[in-house]
Amino acid sequence: MCLAIPGKIVEIFVENGLPMGLIDFSGARNNACLSYTPEVEVGQYVIVHAGFALQILNEEEALASLQELTRLSAFMEADAAKTKDGGA
């Protein structure tokens, strides 16, 4: 299964001749290649998979995806805690 994560572009730069972006993923920052989204601008959201920004998202779509990922994470943590405690 593949998972692409939405993040916000905070900086755009060139590295080894490739357009790159510093992406903020809810506080965690990482670089991603912007070759597939050359028209993206600082402040916009993109979906990133395997180090590549694949698509530009509008802010509403990005925030809805992040909210759903947060909800899923909380559900998984609660389920793991139940399993650890013997299902109680």
C-alpha positions in Angstrom: 0.0 0.0 0.0 1.3 3.5 -0.9 0.5 6.6 1.2 1.0 10.1 -0.1 1.1 12.8 2.6 0.0 16.4 2.2 2.4 19.1 3.2 2.8 22.9 2.8 5.6 24.4 0.7 7.8 26.7 2.9 10.7 27.2 0.6 11.6 26.5 -3.0 15.2 26.0 -4.2 17.3 24.3 -6.8 19.5 21.3 -5.9 21.6 19.5 -8.5 19.6 21.2 -11.3 16.3 20.0 -9.9 13.5 22.1 -8.4 13.1 21.2 -4.8 10.9 22.3 -1.9 11.2 22.3 1.8 7.8 20.8 2.9 6.2 21.2 6.3 4.3 18.1 7.3 2.4 19.3 10.4 5.6 20.4 12.0 8.0 17.9 10.5 10.0 19.3 7.6 11.6 17.4 4.7 12.7 18.1 1.2 10.9 16.9 -1.9 11.5 17.1 -5.6 9.1 19.5 -7.4 9.7 18.3 -10.9 6.1 17.0 -11.3 4.7 20.3 -9.9 6.9 23.0 -11.4 4.1 25.7 -11.1 3.8 25.3 -7.3 4.4 28.3 -5.1 5.5 28.9 -1.5 2.4 28.6 0.8 0.6 26.0 -1.4 0.0 22.4 -0.4 1.2 19.3 -2.3 0.8 15.6 -1.9 4.2 13.9 -1.5 5.1 10.3 -2.0 8.6 8.8 -2.1 10.3 12.2 -2.1 8.3 13.7 -5.0 5.5 16.2 -4.9 2.9 14.6 -7.1 0.0 17.0 -7.1 -1.0 20.5 -5.8 -3.9 20.6 -3.4 -6.0 23.4 -2.4 -5.8 24.3 1.3 -9.3 22.8 2.1 -8.4 19.4 0.6 -5.0 19.4 2.4 -6.4 20.2 5.8 -9.3 17.7 5.4 -6.7 15.0 4.5 -4.5 16.0 7.5 -7.5 15.9 9.8 -8.4 12.4 8.6 -4.8 11.2 9.0 -4.8 12.5 12.6 -8.1 10.8 13.4 -6.7 7.5 11.9 -3.5 7.8 14.0 -5.5 8.3 17.2 -7.6 5.3 16.4 -4.6 3.1 15.7 -2.9 4.3 19.0 -6.1 3.4 20.9 -6.3 0.0 19.3 -2.6 -0.7 20.0 -3.1 0.3 23.6 -6.1 -2.1 23.9 -4.1 -4.9 22.4 -1.1 -4.3 24.7 -3.5 -4.3 27.8 -4.9 -7.6 26.7 -8.0 -6.3 25.0 -9.5 -4.6 28.1 
